[in-house]
Amino acid sequence: MSKTTPETKEIFAVYKQNIDKFFDDVEKSLPQYLQSITNLQQEYTEAWKNAFGSAVSLQQEYATKSGLNTNVPSAYIKMVNDATEEIIKARSVQNKIALATIDVVRQNLKSFNDSTKAFSELNENMLQSWISAWTPTRNQ
């Protein structure tokens, strides 16, 4: 359903109506887009978790049926556990950097928006000043 807009022939009003209409539509679609991205990330994570789990299970079954000794020295187990902890720490740092970067971008966009508003006001004031300077005054 689209909003009905009053008929106008003034081009800037038409531009504004269409810009508003476009961004209203963008804002309505954002929650769906974000939910789709979240669902995709969850499916991606689940797929990789299942792939790794299946690989380990297959190798374990092969080793068991083959009679292979799967016991390893405790130093090796410590190395695997330590490596996993370091990978988790690195991923945590990566997530913090990504979130901080997103926040900086958001703040920059807010500053850009504020600057755009201030610039528009400045231009409007300059335009008014020029119009006043060049418009002849009428004697009353």
Helices and strands as residue ranges (DSSP letters): H 11-66, H 74-134
